[in-house]
Amino acid sequence: MKTEDLLIYGCVIVGAGIGLALNLALPGVLIGLGTGYLLKSVMLGKSD
C-alpha cells in the first residue's frame, strides 16, 4: 500500500462516518473519495 493512498482511505472513512450520521452513507463515501483524490493531487503537486 502506498502512503499517499492512506489519505484517500482516511477521507473515505470520514465521509462514510458523516454520511452515516446523516443517513446518507453512499453519498458520504463518494464525497470523501473525491475529496481524497483532490487532496492527494494538491499535496503531491501532480495529477494521475
SULTAHU-V157420 format. One record per residue. N is the residue number from 0. OMEGA is omega in whole degrees, 0 to 359 (999 if undefined). NEAR is the number of other ideal C-beta (glycine too) atoms within 12 Angstrom. D_LAST is the distance of its C-alpha to the last C-alpha in whole Angstrom. Layout:
# SULTAHU-V157420
n & omega & near & d_last
N & OMEGA & NEAR & D_LAST
N & OMEGA & NEAR & D_LAST
This chain:
# SULTAHU-V157420
n & omega & near & d_last
0 & 178 & 8 & 17
1 & 182 & 11 & 14
2 & 179 & 12 & 15
3 & 176 & 21 & 12
4 & 178 & 18 & 13
5 & 176 & 16 & 16
6 & 179 & 25 & 15
7 & 181 & 28 & 14
8 & 178 & 23 & 17
9 & 179 & 20 & 19
10 & 178 & 28 & 18
11 & 180 & 28 & 19
12 & 178 & 21 & 22
13 & 178 & 22 & 23
14 & 178 & 29 & 22
15 & 178 & 25 & 24
16 & 178 & 18 & 27
17 & 178 & 21 & 27
18 & 178 & 21 & 27
19 & 178 & 17 & 30
20 & 180 & 12 & 32
21 & 183 & 14 & 32
22 & 177 & 10 & 32
23 & 188 & 17 & 29
24 & 184 & 19 & 27
25 & 176 & 16 & 24
26 & 178 & 17 & 23
27 & 178 & 24 & 23
28 & 181 & 24 & 21
29 & 177 & 19 & 18
30 & 177 & 23 & 19
31 & 178 & 29 & 18
32 & 178 & 26 & 15
33 & 178 & 18 & 14
34 & 179 & 25 & 15
35 & 178 & 27 & 13
36 & 178 & 24 & 10
37 & 179 & 18 & 11
38 & 179 & 24 & 12
39 & 182 & 26 & 10
40 & 178 & 17 & 8
41 & 183 & 14 & 11
42 & 180 & 17 & 13
43 & 178 & 17 & 10
44 & 178 & 10 & 10
45 & 177 & 9 & 7
46 & 182 & 10 & 4
47 & 999 & 12 & 0
